[in-house]
Amino acid sequence: MSQKNYIALCILLFLMPCFKAFSEEVVVPQHTLEKNLGCNTKPGQSICFVNAVKYIKNDLYVLEFRVKFDVEPKDIFKTIRLNMTQISIMLNPMTARHYGVKFPSSKIVDENIYPASDIVVFFQVMNRGEQYVSYIYPVEKEGATIIYSKIFVGDYSVLKLLEKGDFNDDYQPRQHRP
């Protein structure tokens, strides 16, 4: 290898960590969630943790879960909403506060990089051969916590759904003022 190529390689290796900071998304390690709810941890569980991703451009911190249900189609939206809300209450103190529930523990989520209050819970759901995606997104607005939540039939990208900023949805329960 010539000295010129060696220097170019050294510069490239030196700058590689910088590329991660400028990428559109950063995978955030969540070892406790992976250990306890990871999809490869306990085969056959109905809800499992897929990954945690921080979308830099949109300032979204998304925890994604894969979910398998076997419920009547008429009950699927209610079942998704209930389970998604329970997971969000466990992981995000804003959701817990909104529903008047004591936040169980921040030890479930590693907050060394991003706070748990920024978490958006995203579900990829399979029920009797039908696919659904959903999210729950707690937001502070004018001193109140508002919960945005939607469920879609089909396969959609969480980023594409959330970057639209279309939060005029049918499910905005009472606003909670601390």
N, C-alpha and C positions, 0 to 999 in steps of 0.2 A: 504494500500500500504506500502510495506516495505521501509525502509530508502534507501536501495540499489536501488530499482526500482525508488524511488522518485529522487534520485541524477541522475540516468541515464536519466530520463525524462527531468529534468532541463538542463542537458548537451545537449540533443537532441534539445530542444526548443531554447537554446542559439545558437546552431550551424546552425539552419535551414536557417537563412538569408544567410549564407555562401554558402549553396548548390546552391542558385540561381546564384551566381557569377560564379560557376563552371559548370553550365548547358550549353548545346549547344546553346540554344536560350533564349532570354529575350524579353518578350512582353513589348513594350515601350508605355506608355500612351500618347495618342494624343487626348485630350479632345475637342479641337476646331474642328479638322477634324471629330471626332465622332459626335459632336453636329450639324455640318453643312452638312456633307456628309455621316453620318453613315447609314448603311443599314437598321437599325430599325427606323431611324429618319423620313424619307419621303418615304413611300411605293410607289413603281412604278417608282422611278427615274432610269434613264438608267445607271448612274455610281454612285456607292456607296463605301465608305471606309469600309474595313473589319477589318484590324489591321496593326500594325507596329511591326516588329520583328527585333531584332538585333541578327544575327547569329555570335556568338563569334568566333568560330573556323575559319570561313571563312572571318571574318571582313566585313560582309555585313549587311546593314541596309535597310530593305525592307518594303515598304508601299504597301499593297495589296488592290486591288479594284475589286469588282464584277461588271461586265458590261453586259448589255442586249441591243442588237441591233436588228433591223429588216431591214436589207439592203440586196440588191442583193448579192449573193455569190461572184460575180466577183468584188464587191467593198469592201468586208470585210477587206482585208489586208490594203488597203489604209485608211479605216475608223478607224481601230484599231490604226494604226501608227499615224494618225493625232490626235486622242483623247489622246493617251498615251503621245505623245510629248507635247500637251497642258497642261496636268496634271503635267508632269515633269517640264515644264517651271514655273508653279505656285509654285512648291514645292522645286525645287533645283536650286540654283543660278548658278551652273556650266552649267546646261542645258540652262538656260536663256541667259547666256553670250555667249554660243556656237552659239545660233541662233540670237544673236545681239538684244535681247529683254531685256528691263529693268526688273529686278527681281521685281515682284509685291509687295511682302511683306513677311517677315519672320514670321509674326504674325499668319500665317496659321498653321505653324508647330512649336510645342514646341521644342526648341533646348536646353533645360536645360540638357539633357543627351547626345544626339548625334547631331552633326551639320547637317543642311539641305543639305549641299554639299555632304554628304555621302549617300543620299537617292537613292535607286533603286526603280523605279515604276514597279509594277507587276500587270498585268491584267488577270483576269479569265473571259473569254468572252463567252456568249451564243448568237448565231445568228441562228435563224430559225432551232433550234434543233441540231445544230453543235457546238461543244465546241472548244475553242481556248485558248491558254495562250500566254502571251507576256511579255517582259520586256524592259525597257530602262535604261541604265546604263552609266552615264557620268563618264569618267576617265581622270585624268590629267596624261599626259605622255610627258616628256621632254618639259615642258612648254606649251603644247598644250592640249586643251580639245577635247577628242574623245568621240563620242556617239556610244555605242554598243547597238544594238536593234535587237531582234528576235521575230518572231511569229511562234507558233507551232499549228498544228491541233491536238486536243486531250486534255487529262487532264494530266498535268505534275506538279511535285513539283518544285517550284521556287528554292529551295535550290539545288536540284539535277541538275537543268539546269545551275545554276550559279557556282556551285562548280566545274563543269567540266572545267571552265575557257576557254571554246571554244568560243572565240570572233572573229573568222575568219568568219565574216558574210557578207552578201551582202549589208548591210546597214550601212555604215560608212560615213556620210556626211562630207563635208569639215572639216578639222581640224581648230579650232579657236585658234589663239595665242593671248593672252591678250595684 
